[in-house]
Amino acid sequence: MSEIDELRLDRLLERATAINLDAVLITSDESIAYLTGFKPMQLERFFGVVVRPDRSSVIVPALDRGQIDDAPERLDRVSYGAESDGIPELAAELAGARTVGVEEDHLIYARARALAEHGFELAPAGAVVMGLRVQKDDAEIERIRAACELVQEGLRRAFEWLTPGVVERVLNARVEALLREQGASAAHPLILFGENAANPHGDPGLRELRRGDVVCADLSACLDGYWGDLTRCATVGPASDWATSTWQVVLDAQRAANAAAQPGALGRDVDAAQRRIVEAAPELGACLHGAGHAIGLSIHEPPFLVPRWNEPLAEATVLTIEPGLYKAGVGGIRLEDDVVVRPGGPDILSNLPLELTEVG
């Protein structure tokens, strides 16, 4: 990865120079990993990468010094002990710069104020680094594909374990354990039963699975630094008329959004493709979210497929396409795949059937 990381540093510096930044300060976990191969555990400690024309550096607490040995050689290694909060070391690395680009959605206020007190003028540069991260190279796409394969296996096993009487919270814990045993560094199963599935981000609880339930199973896992995120649905026993009709509408909406996800299309246009279908069936439920979002080093990253997103999609962006309908007191149906934006149509990174599975 070192050659790739070097190229990424070059591209970041080129883009920063083009908008008259003297330096760029990278502070988010995922962007640090993108440039160095090292993903920090932030907690209260400062981590950062300073990129500038004359010299660049990676700054970490002393206890993490041994984890940056594989960072690009051009990055000076700077570490600080428990007596420091990292700001003096950061200010020294930025010395001589005036305008510093920062990830404005990440840099906390206290650190931004401390940098201003040192005389640095901060400018938003989140779009600069995300402009690089959004277009995935072949190796990144294969990592996301591998994460999707792991999530697929998790969904298959979850559906095997869906038997009446199983407790929502217990099943989610069992699936998370499986994903982690298979190599996931993080896993977020969200398998919701019956009426609980009407709340897309509900918290799995003590609800037991019953015959007649609809199950909405949303699984995500991070493997080798990259996320996969898929959703499938099941019914316990034969599907009700509501479940069958809702699943068909959501399936049609996903197909429409997939077809709309072309290079140059606006994020809002992809959302509109699915929204015009799901919102045409209000008797089945409510449309509570957009069509999806980009995925990669972060489980949610821009671009976002929502009505307010007016920027065009770049080729090789990886998106979740995940329309859904939710009816309070009854349940929810959502179908989600991860797709690569390609000129000839989306490259779907999973092959798990979209069918409404009958279990139990």
Beta strands, then each sheet from edge to edge (+ up, - down):
strand 1: 23-26
strand 2: 48-51
strand 3: 56-61
strand 4: 75-80
strand 5: 99-102
strand 6: 121-124
strand 7: 186-187
strand 8: 190-193
strand 9: 214-223
strand 10: 226-236
strand 11: 292-294
strand 12: 301-305
strand 13: 318-321
strand 14: 324-327
strand 15: 331-334
strand 16: 337-340
strand 17: 347-348
strand 18: 357-359
sheet 1: 4+ 3+ 2- 1+ 5+ 6+
sheet 2: 7+ 9- 8+
sheet 3: 7+ 9- 10+ 18+
sheet 4: 12+ 11- 13+ 16- 17+
sheet 5: 14+ 15-
end
